[in-house]
Amino acid sequence: MARNIHTKLTFQIYAEEKAFGPGVASLLTRITELHSLRKAAAEMNMAYSKAWTIIKNCEKQLDMKLLCTSVGGRNGGGAELTEDAKKLLDSYNEISKQLRDEAQKLFDEKLKWLSEK
């Protein structure tokens, strides 16, 4: 009987502490789509204050600004990724995909028999 045995690989970037990983990437992706840190946090069922803490910690660890923000006003506030943040997110997603693909190849080569038992 075939079983659902599979790989799961996550990629994280560290400086002094964990700086960037799947959670931050997901938050930045949602900010890109929604143009708002508050909306991105809400969509992830995360407190706005926690989202800010995650962003600030990442900025501190990587010594780079991630967001350009605007406050309130007629059309409300908003957030956009900086060019460095866009580059980081794109590179992170590309590396993550390549690592997952390679892990899947290795799994298929070395361990596929586990899911065929």
Phi and psi restraints in degrees (range 20) as a CNS / XPLOR table:
assign (resid 1 and name C) (resid 2 and name N)
       (resid 2 and name CA) (resid 2 and name C) 1.0 -73.3 20.0 2
assign (resid 2 and name N) (resid 2 and name CA)
       (resid 2 and name C) (resid 3 and name N) 1.0 137.7 20.0 2
assign (resid 2 and name C) (resid 3 and name N)
       (resid 3 and name CA) (resid 3 and name C) 1.0 -117.9 20.0 2
assign (resid 3 and name N) (resid 3 and name CA)
       (resid 3 and name C) (resid 4 and name N) 1.0 157.8 20.0 2
assign (resid 3 and name C) (resid 4 and name N)
       (resid 4 and name CA) (resid 4 and name C) 1.0 -88.6 20.0 2
assign (resid 4 and name N) (resid 4 and name CA)
       (resid 4 and name C) (resid 5 and name N) 1.0 69.1 20.0 2
assign (resid 4 and name C) (resid 5 and name N)
       (resid 5 and name CA) (resid 5 and name C) 1.0 -100.0 20.0 2
assign (resid 5 and name N) (resid 5 and name CA)
       (resid 5 and name C) (resid 6 and name N) 1.0 127.5 20.0 2
assign (resid 5 and name C) (resid 6 and name N)
       (resid 6 and name CA) (resid 6 and name C) 1.0 -149.7 20.0 2
assign (resid 6 and name N) (resid 6 and name CA)
       (resid 6 and name C) (resid 7 and name N) 1.0 175.9 20.0 2
assign (resid 6 and name C) (resid 7 and name N)
       (resid 7 and name CA) (resid 7 and name C) 1.0 -97.9 20.0 2
assign (resid 7 and name N) (resid 7 and name CA)
       (resid 7 and name C) (resid 8 and name N) 1.0 155.6 20.0 2
assign (resid 7 and name C) (resid 8 and name N)
       (resid 8 and name CA) (resid 8 and name C) 1.0 -146.5 20.0 2
assign (resid 8 and name N) (resid 8 and name CA)
       (resid 8 and name C) (resid 9 and name N) 1.0 116.3 20.0 2
assign (resid 8 and name C) (resid 9 and name N)
       (resid 9 and name CA) (resid 9 and name C) 1.0 -123.3 20.0 2
assign (resid 9 and name N) (resid 9 and name CA)
       (resid 9 and name C) (resid 10 and name N) 1.0 131.1 20.0 2
assign (resid 9 and name C) (resid 10 and name N)
       (resid 10 and name CA) (resid 10 and name C) 1.0 -120.1 20.0 2
assign (resid 10 and name N) (resid 10 and name CA)
       (resid 10 and name C) (resid 11 and name N) 1.0 148.7 20.0 2
assign (resid 10 and name C) (resid 11 and name N)
       (resid 11 and name CA) (resid 11 and name C) 1.0 -115.0 20.0 2
assign (resid 11 and name N) (resid 11 and name CA)
       (resid 11 and name C) (resid 12 and name N) 1.0 127.2 20.0 2
assign (resid 11 and name C) (resid 12 and name N)
       (resid 12 and name CA) (resid 12 and name C) 1.0 -129.2 20.0 2
assign (resid 12 and name N) (resid 12 and name CA)
       (resid 12 and name C) (resid 13 and name N) 1.0 148.1 20.0 2
assign (resid 12 and name C) (resid 13 and name N)
       (resid 13 and name CA) (resid 13 and name C) 1.0 -111.6 20.0 2
assign (resid 13 and name N) (resid 13 and name CA)
       (resid 13 and name C) (resid 14 and name N) 1.0 131.6 20.0 2
assign (resid 13 and name C) (resid 14 and name N)
       (resid 14 and name CA) (resid 14 and name C) 1.0 -118.4 20.0 2
assign (resid 14 and name N) (resid 14 and name CA)
       (resid 14 and name C) (resid 15 and name N) 1.0 147.3 20.0 2
assign (resid 14 and name C) (resid 15 and name N)
       (resid 15 and name CA) (resid 15 and name C) 1.0 -117.8 20.0 2
assign (resid 15 and name N) (resid 15 and name CA)
       (resid 15 and name C) (resid 16 and name N) 1.0 -114.9 20.0 2
assign (resid 15 and name C) (resid 16 and name N)
       (resid 16 and name CA) (resid 16 and name C) 1.0 -70.8 20.0 2
assign (resid 16 and name N) (resid 16 and name CA)
       (resid 16 and name C) (resid 17 and name N) 1.0 -34.7 20.0 2
assign (resid 16 and name C) (resid 17 and name N)
       (resid 17 and name CA) (resid 17 and name C) 1.0 -132.4 20.0 2
assign (resid 17 and name N) (resid 17 and name CA)
       (resid 17 and name C) (resid 18 and name N) 1.0 176.8 20.0 2
assign (resid 17 and name C) (resid 18 and name N)
       (resid 18 and name CA) (resid 18 and name C) 1.0 -59.4 20.0 2
assign (resid 18 and name N) (resid 18 and name CA)
       (resid 18 and name C) (resid 19 and name N) 1.0 128.6 20.0 2
assign (resid 18 and name C) (resid 19 and name N)
       (resid 19 and name CA) (resid 19 and name C) 1.0 -111.8 20.0 2
assign (resid 19 and name N) (resid 19 and name CA)
       (resid 19 and name C) (resid 20 and name N) 1.0 -37.2 20.0 2
assign (resid 19 and name C) (resid 20 and name N)
       (resid 20 and name CA) (resid 20 and name C) 1.0 -152.8 20.0 2
assign (resid 20 and name N) (resid 20 and name CA)
       (resid 20 and name C) (resid 21 and name N) 1.0 137.5 20.0 2
assign (resid 20 and name C) (resid 21 and name N)
       (resid 21 and name CA) (resid 21 and name C) 1.0 -161.9 20.0 2
assign (resid 21 and name N) (resid 21 and name CA)
       (resid 21 and name C) (resid 22 and name N) 1.0 -162.7 20.0 2
assign (resid 21 and name C) (resid 22 and name N)
       (resid 22 and name CA) (resid 22 and name C) 1.0 -59.9 20.0 2
assign (resid 22 and name N) (resid 22 and name CA)
       (resid 22 and name C) (resid 23 and name N) 1.0 -35.6 20.0 2
assign (resid 22 and name C) (resid 23 and name N)
       (resid 23 and name CA) (resid 23 and name C) 1.0 -66.7 20.0 2
assign (resid 23 and name N) (resid 23 and name CA)
       (resid 23 and name C) (resid 24 and name N) 1.0 -45.7 20.0 2
assign (resid 23 and name C) (resid 24 and name N)
       (resid 24 and name CA) (resid 24 and name C) 1.0 -66.2 20.0 2
assign (resid 24 and name N) (resid 24 and name CA)
       (resid 24 and name C) (resid 25 and name N) 1.0 -40.3 20.0 2
assign (resid 24 and name C) (resid 25 and name N)
       (resid 25 and name CA) (resid 25 and name C) 1.0 -60.4 20.0 2
assign (resid 25 and name N) (resid 25 and name CA)
       (resid 25 and name C) (resid 26 and name N) 1.0 -42.5 20.0 2
assign (resid 25 and name C) (resid 26 and name N)
       (resid 26 and name CA) (resid 26 and name C) 1.0 -64.6 20.0 2
assign (resid 26 and name N) (resid 26 and name CA)
       (resid 26 and name C) (resid 27 and name N) 1.0 -42.0 20.0 2
assign (resid 26 and name C) (resid 27 and name N)
       (resid 27 and name CA) (resid 27 and name C) 1.0 -62.3 20.0 2
assign (resid 27 and name N) (resid 27 and name CA)
       (resid 27 and name C) (resid 28 and name N) 1.0 -46.3 20.0 2
assign (resid 27 and name C) (resid 28 and name N)
       (resid 28 and name CA) (resid 28 and name C) 1.0 -64.5 20.0 2
assign (resid 28 and name N) (resid 28 and name CA)
       (resid 28 and name C) (resid 29 and name N) 1.0 -37.1 20.0 2
assign (resid 28 and name C) (resid 29 and name N)
       (resid 29 and name CA) (resid 29 and name C) 1.0 -62.2 20.0 2
assign (resid 29 and name N) (resid 29 and name CA)
       (resid 29 and name C) (resid 30 and name N) 1.0 -44.1 20.0 2
assign (resid 29 and name C) (resid 30 and name N)
       (resid 30 and name CA) (resid 30 and name C) 1.0 -67.9 20.0 2
assign (resid 30 and name N) (resid 30 and name CA)
       (resid 30 and name C) (resid 31 and name N) 1.0 -36.6 20.0 2
assign (resid 30 and name C) (resid 31 and name N)
       (resid 31 and name CA) (resid 31 and name C) 1.0 -61.7 20.0 2
assign (resid 31 and name N) (resid 31 and name CA)
       (resid 31 and name C) (resid 32 and name N) 1.0 -40.9 20.0 2
assign (resid 31 and name C) (resid 32 and name N)
       (resid 32 and name CA) (resid 32 and name C) 1.0 -59.5 20.0 2
assign (resid 32 and name N) (resid 32 and name CA)
       (resid 32 and name C) (resid 33 and name N) 1.0 -43.2 20.0 2
assign (resid 32 and name C) (resid 33 and name N)
       (resid 33 and name CA) (resid 33 and name C) 1.0 -73.8 20.0 2
assign (resid 33 and name N) (resid 33 and name CA)
       (resid 33 and name C) (resid 34 and name N) 1.0 -39.1 20.0 2
assign (resid 33 and name C) (resid 34 and name N)
       (resid 34 and name CA) (resid 34 and name C) 1.0 -101.7 20.0 2
assign (resid 34 and name N) (resid 34 and name CA)
       (resid 34 and name C) (resid 35 and name N) 1.0 -11.7 20.0 2
assign (resid 34 and name C) (resid 35 and name N)
       (resid 35 and name CA) (resid 35 and name C) 1.0 57.9 20.0 2
assign (resid 35 and name N) (resid 35 and name CA)
       (resid 35 and name C) (resid 36 and name N) 1.0 32.5 20.0 2
assign (resid 35 and name C) (resid 36 and name N)
       (resid 36 and name CA) (resid 36 and name C) 1.0 -159.6 20.0 2
assign (resid 36 and name N) (resid 36 and name CA)
       (resid 36 and name C) (resid 37 and name N) 1.0 127.8 20.0 2
assign (resid 36 and name C) (resid 37 and name N)
       (resid 37 and name CA) (resid 37 and name C) 1.0 -68.3 20.0 2
assign (resid 37 and name N) (resid 37 and name CA)
       (resid 37 and name C) (resid 38 and name N) 1.0 -40.8 20.0 2
assign (resid 37 and name C) (resid 38 and name N)
       (resid 38 and name CA) (resid 38 and name C) 1.0 -61.2 20.0 2
assign (resid 38 and name N) (resid 38 and name CA)
       (resid 38 and name C) (resid 39 and name N) 1.0 -45.6 20.0 2
assign (resid 38 and name C) (resid 39 and name N)
       (resid 39 and name CA) (resid 39 and name C) 1.0 -67.5 20.0 2
assign (resid 39 and name N) (resid 39 and name CA)
       (resid 39 and name C) (resid 40 and name N) 1.0 -38.5 20.0 2
assign (resid 39 and name C) (resid 40 and name N)
       (resid 40 and name CA) (resid 40 and name C) 1.0 -63.0 20.0 2
assign (resid 40 and name N) (resid 40 and name CA)
       (resid 40 and name C) (resid 41 and name N) 1.0 -44.4 20.0 2
assign (resid 40 and name C) (resid 41 and name N)
       (resid 41 and name CA) (resid 41 and name C) 1.0 -62.3 20.0 2
assign (resid 41 and name N) (resid 41 and name CA)
       (resid 41 and name C) (resid 42 and name N) 1.0 -45.3 20.0 2
assign (resid 41 and name C) (resid 42 and name N)
       (resid 42 and name CA) (resid 42 and name C) 1.0 -60.9 20.0 2
assign (resid 42 and name N) (resid 42 and name CA)
       (resid 42 and name C) (resid 43 and name N) 1.0 -41.4 20.0 2
assign (resid 42 and name C) (resid 43 and name N)
       (resid 43 and name CA) (resid 43 and name C) 1.0 -63.8 20.0 2
assign (resid 43 and name N) (resid 43 and name CA)
       (resid 43 and name C) (resid 44 and name N) 1.0 -27.9 20.0 2
assign (resid 43 and name C) (resid 44 and name N)
       (resid 44 and name CA) (resid 44 and name C) 1.0 -93.9 20.0 2
assign (resid 44 and name N) (resid 44 and name CA)
       (resid 44 and name C) (resid 45 and name N) 1.0 7.8 20.0 2
assign (resid 44 and name C) (resid 45 and name N)
       (resid 45 and name CA) (resid 45 and name C) 1.0 55.0 20.0 2
assign (resid 45 and name N) (resid 45 and name CA)
       (resid 45 and name C) (resid 46 and name N) 1.0 44.6 20.0 2
assign (resid 45 and name C) (resid 46 and name N)
       (resid 46 and name CA) (resid 46 and name C) 1.0 -122.5 20.0 2
assign (resid 46 and name N) (resid 46 and name CA)
       (resid 46 and name C) (resid 47 and name N) 1.0 142.6 20.0 2
assign (resid 46 and name C) (resid 47 and name N)
       (resid 47 and name CA) (resid 47 and name C) 1.0 -65.5 20.0 2
assign (resid 47 and name N) (resid 47 and name CA)
       (resid 47 and name C) (resid 48 and name N) 1.0 142.9 20.0 2
assign (resid 47 and name C) (resid 48 and name N)
       (resid 48 and name CA) (resid 48 and name C) 1.0 -57.4 20.0 2
assign (resid 48 and name N) (resid 48 and name CA)
       (resid 48 and name C) (resid 49 and name N) 1.0 -40.5 20.0 2
assign (resid 48 and name C) (resid 49 and name N)
       (resid 49 and name CA) (resid 49 and name C) 1.0 -64.3 20.0 2
assign (resid 49 and name N) (resid 49 and name CA)
       (resid 49 and name C) (resid 50 and name N) 1.0 -36.4 20.0 2
assign (resid 49 and name C) (resid 50 and name N)
       (resid 50 and name CA) (resid 50 and name C) 1.0 -68.1 20.0 2
assign (resid 50 and name N) (resid 50 and name CA)
       (resid 50 and name C) (resid 51 and name N) 1.0 -40.4 20.0 2
assign (resid 50 and name C) (resid 51 and name N)
       (resid 51 and name CA) (resid 51 and name C) 1.0 -60.6 20.0 2
assign (resid 51 and name N) (resid 51 and name CA)
       (resid 51 and name C) (resid 52 and name N) 1.0 -43.5 20.0 2
assign (resid 51 and name C) (resid 52 and name N)
       (resid 52 and name CA) (resid 52 and name C) 1.0 -63.0 20.0 2
assign (resid 52 and name N) (resid 52 and name CA)
       (resid 52 and name C) (resid 53 and name N) 1.0 -40.4 20.0 2
assign (resid 52 and name C) (resid 53 and name N)
       (resid 53 and name CA) (resid 53 and name C) 1.0 -62.4 20.0 2
assign (resid 53 and name N) (resid 53 and name CA)
       (resid 53 and name C) (resid 54 and name N) 1.0 -41.8 20.0 2
assign (resid 53 and name C) (resid 54 and name N)
       (resid 54 and name CA) (resid 54 and name C) 1.0 -62.1 20.0 2
assign (resid 54 and name N) (resid 54 and name CA)
       (resid 54 and name C) (resid 55 and name N) 1.0 -46.7 20.0 2
assign (resid 54 and name C) (resid 55 and name N)
       (resid 55 and name CA) (resid 55 and name C) 1.0 -62.1 20.0 2
assign (resid 55 and name N) (resid 55 and name CA)
       (resid 55 and name C) (resid 56 and name N) 1.0 -48.6 20.0 2
assign (resid 55 and name C) (resid 56 and name N)
       (resid 56 and name CA) (resid 56 and name C) 1.0 -63.6 20.0 2
assign (resid 56 and name N) (resid 56 and name CA)
       (resid 56 and name C) (resid 57 and name N) 1.0 -39.5 20.0 2
assign (resid 56 and name C) (resid 57 and name N)
       (resid 57 and name CA) (resid 57 and name C) 1.0 -63.4 20.0 2
assign (resid 57 and name N) (resid 57 and name CA)
       (resid 57 and name C) (resid 58 and name N) 1.0 -44.6 20.0 2
assign (resid 57 and name C) (resid 58 and name N)
       (resid 58 and name CA) (resid 58 and name C) 1.0 -61.8 20.0 2
assign (resid 58 and name N) (resid 58 and name CA)
       (resid 58 and name C) (resid 59 and name N) 1.0 -45.2 20.0 2
assign (resid 58 and name C) (resid 59 and name N)
       (resid 59 and name CA) (resid 59 and name C) 1.0 -59.2 20.0 2
assign (resid 59 and name N) (resid 59 and name CA)
       (resid 59 and name C) (resid 60 and name N) 1.0 -42.8 20.0 2
assign (resid 59 and name C) (resid 60 and name N)
       (resid 60 and name CA) (resid 60 and name C) 1.0 -65.4 20.0 2
assign (resid 60 and name N) (resid 60 and name CA)
       (resid 60 and name C) (resid 61 and name N) 1.0 -47.8 20.0 2
assign (resid 60 and name C) (resid 61 and name N)
       (resid 61 and name CA) (resid 61 and name C) 1.0 -64.8 20.0 2
assign (resid 61 and name N) (resid 61 and name CA)
       (resid 61 and name C) (resid 62 and name N) 1.0 -38.1 20.0 2
assign (resid 61 and name C) (resid 62 and name N)
       (resid 62 and name CA) (resid 62 and name C) 1.0 -96.1 20.0 2
assign (resid 62 and name N) (resid 62 and name CA)
       (resid 62 and name C) (resid 63 and name N) 1.0 -4.8 20.0 2
assign (resid 62 and name C) (resid 63 and name N)
       (resid 63 and name CA) (resid 63 and name C) 1.0 53.1 20.0 2
assign (resid 63 and name N) (resid 63 and name CA)
       (resid 63 and name C) (resid 64 and name N) 1.0 51.4 20.0 2
assign (resid 63 and name C) (resid 64 and name N)
       (resid 64 and name CA) (resid 64 and name C) 1.0 -151.7 20.0 2
assign (resid 64 and name N) (resid 64 and name CA)
       (resid 64 and name C) (resid 65 and name N) 1.0 149.7 20.0 2
assign (resid 64 and name C) (resid 65 and name N)
       (resid 65 and name CA) (resid 65 and name C) 1.0 -84.4 20.0 2
assign (resid 65 and name N) (resid 65 and name CA)
       (resid 65 and name C) (resid 66 and name N) 1.0 133.6 20.0 2
assign (resid 65 and name C) (resid 66 and name N)
       (resid 66 and name CA) (resid 66 and name C) 1.0 -101.1 20.0 2
assign (resid 66 and name N) (resid 66 and name CA)
       (resid 66 and name C) (resid 67 and name N) 1.0 -31.8 20.0 2
assign (resid 66 and name C) (resid 67 and name N)
       (resid 67 and name CA) (resid 67 and name C) 1.0 -125.6 20.0 2
assign (resid 67 and name N) (resid 67 and name CA)
       (resid 67 and name C) (resid 68 and name N) 1.0 145.1 20.0 2
assign (resid 67 and name C) (resid 68 and name N)
       (resid 68 and name CA) (resid 68 and name C) 1.0 -107.9 20.0 2
assign (resid 68 and name N) (resid 68 and name CA)
       (resid 68 and name C) (resid 69 and name N) 1.0 122.3 20.0 2
assign (resid 68 and name C) (resid 69 and name N)
       (resid 69 and name CA) (resid 69 and name C) 1.0 -118.7 20.0 2
assign (resid 69 and name N) (resid 69 and name CA)
       (resid 69 and name C) (resid 70 and name N) 1.0 153.5 20.0 2
assign (resid 69 and name C) (resid 70 and name N)
       (resid 70 and name CA) (resid 70 and name C) 1.0 -127.9 20.0 2
assign (resid 70 and name N) (resid 70 and name CA)
       (resid 70 and name C) (resid 71 and name N) 1.0 145.7 20.0 2
assign (resid 70 and name C) (resid 71 and name N)
       (resid 71 and name CA) (resid 71 and name C) 1.0 -100.0 20.0 2
assign (resid 71 and name N) (resid 71 and name CA)
       (resid 71 and name C) (resid 72 and name N) 1.0 134.3 20.0 2
assign (resid 71 and name C) (resid 72 and name N)
       (resid 72 and name CA) (resid 72 and name C) 1.0 32.4 20.0 2
assign (resid 72 and name N) (resid 72 and name CA)
       (resid 72 and name C) (resid 73 and name N) 1.0 -136.6 20.0 2
assign (resid 72 and name C) (resid 73 and name N)
       (resid 73 and name CA) (resid 73 and name C) 1.0 90.2 20.0 2
assign (resid 73 and name N) (resid 73 and name CA)
       (resid 73 and name C) (resid 74 and name N) 1.0 -173.3 20.0 2
assign (resid 73 and name C) (resid 74 and name N)
       (resid 74 and name CA) (resid 74 and name C) 1.0 -59.9 20.0 2
assign (resid 74 and name N) (resid 74 and name CA)
       (resid 74 and name C) (resid 75 and name N) 1.0 -43.0 20.0 2
assign (resid 74 and name C) (resid 75 and name N)
       (resid 75 and name CA) (resid 75 and name C) 1.0 -97.2 20.0 2
assign (resid 75 and name N) (resid 75 and name CA)
       (resid 75 and name C) (resid 76 and name N) 1.0 11.6 20.0 2
assign (resid 75 and name C) (resid 76 and name N)
       (resid 76 and name CA) (resid 76 and name C) 1.0 79.2 20.0 2
assign (resid 76 and name N) (resid 76 and name CA)
       (resid 76 and name C) (resid 77 and name N) 1.0 171.0 20.0 2
assign (resid 76 and name C) (resid 77 and name N)
       (resid 77 and name CA) (resid 77 and name C) 1.0 -80.5 20.0 2
assign (resid 77 and name N) (resid 77 and name CA)
       (resid 77 and name C) (resid 78 and name N) 1.0 -173.0 20.0 2
assign (resid 77 and name C) (resid 78 and name N)
       (resid 78 and name CA) (resid 78 and name C) 1.0 -174.9 20.0 2
assign (resid 78 and name N) (resid 78 and name CA)
       (resid 78 and name C) (resid 79 and name N) 1.0 172.9 20.0 2
assign (resid 78 and name C) (resid 79 and name N)
       (resid 79 and name CA) (resid 79 and name C) 1.0 -143.5 20.0 2
assign (resid 79 and name N) (resid 79 and name CA)
       (resid 79 and name C) (resid 80 and name N) 1.0 141.0 20.0 2
assign (resid 79 and name C) (resid 80 and name N)
       (resid 80 and name CA) (resid 80 and name C) 1.0 -132.4 20.0 2
assign (resid 80 and name N) (resid 80 and name CA)
       (resid 80 and name C) (resid 81 and name N) 1.0 150.5 20.0 2
assign (resid 80 and name C) (resid 81 and name N)
       (resid 81 and name CA) (resid 81 and name C) 1.0 -74.9 20.0 2
assign (resid 81 and name N) (resid 81 and name CA)
       (resid 81 and name C) (resid 82 and name N) 1.0 142.3 20.0 2
assign (resid 81 and name C) (resid 82 and name N)
       (resid 82 and name CA) (resid 82 and name C) 1.0 -71.5 20.0 2
assign (resid 82 and name N) (resid 82 and name CA)
       (resid 82 and name C) (resid 83 and name N) 1.0 167.4 20.0 2
assign (resid 82 and name C) (resid 83 and name N)
       (resid 83 and name CA) (resid 83 and name C) 1.0 -61.1 20.0 2
assign (resid 83 and name N) (resid 83 and name CA)
       (resid 83 and name C) (resid 84 and name N) 1.0 -40.0 20.0 2
assign (resid 83 and name C) (resid 84 and name N)
       (resid 84 and name CA) (resid 84 and name C) 1.0 -61.9 20.0 2
assign (resid 84 and name N) (resid 84 and name CA)
       (resid 84 and name C) (resid 85 and name N) 1.0 -41.2 20.0 2
assign (resid 84 and name C) (resid 85 and name N)
       (resid 85 and name CA) (resid 85 and name C) 1.0 -65.0 20.0 2
assign (resid 85 and name N) (resid 85 and name CA)
       (resid 85 and name C) (resid 86 and name N) 1.0 -40.7 20.0 2
assign (resid 85 and name C) (resid 86 and name N)
       (resid 86 and name CA) (resid 86 and name C) 1.0 -61.4 20.0 2
assign (resid 86 and name N) (resid 86 and name CA)
       (resid 86 and name C) (resid 87 and name N) 1.0 -44.4 20.0 2
assign (resid 86 and name C) (resid 87 and name N)
       (resid 87 and name CA) (resid 87 and name C) 1.0 -63.9 20.0 2
assign (resid 87 and name N) (resid 87 and name CA)
       (resid 87 and name C) (resid 88 and name N) 1.0 -43.9 20.0 2
assign (resid 87 and name C) (resid 88 and name N)
       (resid 88 and name CA) (resid 88 and name C) 1.0 -60.4 20.0 2
assign (resid 88 and name N) (resid 88 and name CA)
       (resid 88 and name C) (resid 89 and name N) 1.0 -48.2 20.0 2
assign (resid 88 and name C) (resid 89 and name N)
       (resid 89 and name CA) (resid 89 and name C) 1.0 -63.4 20.0 2
assign (resid 89 and name N) (resid 89 and name CA)
       (resid 89 and name C) (resid 90 and name N) 1.0 -45.1 20.0 2
assign (resid 89 and name C) (resid 90 and name N)
       (resid 90 and name CA) (resid 90 and name C) 1.0 -61.1 20.0 2
assign (resid 90 and name N) (resid 90 and name CA)
       (resid 90 and name C) (resid 91 and name N) 1.0 -45.6 20.0 2
assign (resid 90 and name C) (resid 91 and name N)
       (resid 91 and name CA) (resid 91 and name C) 1.0 -65.2 20.0 2
assign (resid 91 and name N) (resid 91 and name CA)
       (resid 91 and name C) (resid 92 and name N) 1.0 -43.2 20.0 2
assign (resid 91 and name C) (resid 92 and name N)
       (resid 92 and name CA) (resid 92 and name C) 1.0 -59.1 20.0 2
assign (resid 92 and name N) (resid 92 and name CA)
       (resid 92 and name C) (resid 93 and name N) 1.0 -46.6 20.0 2
assign (resid 92 and name C) (resid 93 and name N)
       (resid 93 and name CA) (resid 93 and name C) 1.0 -64.2 20.0 2
assign (resid 93 and name N) (resid 93 and name CA)
       (resid 93 and name C) (resid 94 and name N) 1.0 -39.1 20.0 2
assign (resid 93 and name C) (resid 94 and name N)
       (resid 94 and name CA) (resid 94 and name C) 1.0 -65.9 20.0 2
assign (resid 94 and name N) (resid 94 and name CA)
       (resid 94 and name C) (resid 95 and name N) 1.0 -46.9 20.0 2
assign (resid 94 and name C) (resid 95 and name N)
       (resid 95 and name CA) (resid 95 and name C) 1.0 -62.8 20.0 2
assign (resid 95 and name N) (resid 95 and name CA)
       (resid 95 and name C) (resid 96 and name N) 1.0 -43.8 20.0 2
assign (resid 95 and name C) (resid 96 and name N)
       (resid 96 and name CA) (resid 96 and name C) 1.0 -58.2 20.0 2
assign (resid 96 and name N) (resid 96 and name CA)
       (resid 96 and name C) (resid 97 and name N) 1.0 -44.2 20.0 2
assign (resid 96 and name C) (resid 97 and name N)
       (resid 97 and name CA) (resid 97 and name C) 1.0 -63.7 20.0 2
assign (resid 97 and name N) (resid 97 and name CA)
       (resid 97 and name C) (resid 98 and name N) 1.0 -44.6 20.0 2
assign (resid 97 and name C) (resid 98 and name N)
       (resid 98 and name CA) (resid 98 and name C) 1.0 -62.8 20.0 2
assign (resid 98 and name N) (resid 98 and name CA)
       (resid 98 and name C) (resid 99 and name N) 1.0 -40.4 20.0 2
assign (resid 98 and name C) (resid 99 and name N)
       (resid 99 and name CA) (resid 99 and name C) 1.0 -66.0 20.0 2
assign (resid 99 and name N) (resid 99 and name CA)
       (resid 99 and name C) (resid 100 and name N) 1.0 -42.5 20.0 2
assign (resid 99 and name C) (resid 100 and name N)
       (resid 100 and name CA) (resid 100 and name C) 1.0 -63.3 20.0 2
assign (resid 100 and name N) (resid 100 and name CA)
       (resid 100 and name C) (resid 101 and name N) 1.0 -42.7 20.0 2
assign (resid 100 and name C) (resid 101 and name N)
       (resid 101 and name CA) (resid 101 and name C) 1.0 -61.4 20.0 2
assign (resid 101 and name N) (resid 101 and name CA)
       (resid 101 and name C) (resid 102 and name N) 1.0 -44.2 20.0 2
assign (resid 101 and name C) (resid 102 and name N)
       (resid 102 and name CA) (resid 102 and name C) 1.0 -66.5 20.0 2
assign (resid 102 and name N) (resid 102 and name CA)
       (resid 102 and name C) (resid 103 and name N) 1.0 -41.2 20.0 2
assign (resid 102 and name C) (resid 103 and name N)
       (resid 103 and name CA) (resid 103 and name C) 1.0 -61.0 20.0 2
assign (resid 103 and name N) (resid 103 and name CA)
       (resid 103 and name C) (resid 104 and name N) 1.0 -39.8 20.0 2
assign (resid 103 and name C) (resid 104 and name N)
       (resid 104 and name CA) (resid 104 and name C) 1.0 -64.9 20.0 2
assign (resid 104 and name N) (resid 104 and name CA)
       (resid 104 and name C) (resid 105 and name N) 1.0 -41.3 20.0 2
assign (resid 104 and name C) (resid 105 and name N)
       (resid 105 and name CA) (resid 105 and name C) 1.0 -61.2 20.0 2
assign (resid 105 and name N) (resid 105 and name CA)
       (resid 105 and name C) (resid 106 and name N) 1.0 -45.9 20.0 2
assign (resid 105 and name C) (resid 106 and name N)
       (resid 106 and name CA) (resid 106 and name C) 1.0 -63.7 20.0 2
assign (resid 106 and name N) (resid 106 and name CA)
       (resid 106 and name C) (resid 107 and name N) 1.0 -41.4 20.0 2
assign (resid 106 and name C) (resid 107 and name N)
       (resid 107 and name CA) (resid 107 and name C) 1.0 -59.7 20.0 2
assign (resid 107 and name N) (resid 107 and name CA)
       (resid 107 and name C) (resid 108 and name N) 1.0 -48.3 20.0 2
assign (resid 107 and name C) (resid 108 and name N)
       (resid 108 and name CA) (resid 108 and name C) 1.0 -60.7 20.0 2
assign (resid 108 and name N) (resid 108 and name CA)
       (resid 108 and name C) (resid 109 and name N) 1.0 -36.8 20.0 2
assign (resid 108 and name C) (resid 109 and name N)
       (resid 109 and name CA) (resid 109 and name C) 1.0 -74.1 20.0 2
assign (resid 109 and name N) (resid 109 and name CA)
       (resid 109 and name C) (resid 110 and name N) 1.0 -42.5 20.0 2
assign (resid 109 and name C) (resid 110 and name N)
       (resid 110 and name CA) (resid 110 and name C) 1.0 -105.0 20.0 2
assign (resid 110 and name N) (resid 110 and name CA)
       (resid 110 and name C) (resid 111 and name N) 1.0 -28.2 20.0 2
assign (resid 110 and name C) (resid 111 and name N)
       (resid 111 and name CA) (resid 111 and name C) 1.0 -128.7 20.0 2
assign (resid 111 and name N) (resid 111 and name CA)
       (resid 111 and name C) (resid 112 and name N) 1.0 4.3 20.0 2
assign (resid 111 and name C) (resid 112 and name N)
       (resid 112 and name CA) (resid 112 and name C) 1.0 -55.0 20.0 2
assign (resid 112 and name N) (resid 112 and name CA)
       (resid 112 and name C) (resid 113 and name N) 1.0 -32.2 20.0 2
assign (resid 112 and name C) (resid 113 and name N)
       (resid 113 and name CA) (resid 113 and name C) 1.0 -57.5 20.0 2
assign (resid 113 and name N) (resid 113 and name CA)
       (resid 113 and name C) (resid 114 and name N) 1.0 -26.0 20.0 2
assign (resid 113 and name C) (resid 114 and name N)
       (resid 114 and name CA) (resid 114 and name C) 1.0 -63.0 20.0 2
assign (resid 114 and name N) (resid 114 and name CA)
       (resid 114 and name C) (resid 115 and name N) 1.0 -38.4 20.0 2
assign (resid 114 and name C) (resid 115 and name N)
       (resid 115 and name CA) (resid 115 and name C) 1.0 -83.4 20.0 2
assign (resid 115 and name N) (resid 115 and name CA)
       (resid 115 and name C) (resid 116 and name N) 1.0 -7.3 20.0 2
assign (resid 115 and name C) (resid 116 and name N)
       (resid 116 and name CA) (resid 116 and name C) 1.0 -98.1 20.0 2
assign (resid 116 and name N) (resid 116 and name CA)
       (resid 116 and name C) (resid 117 and name N) 1.0 -4.5 20.0 2
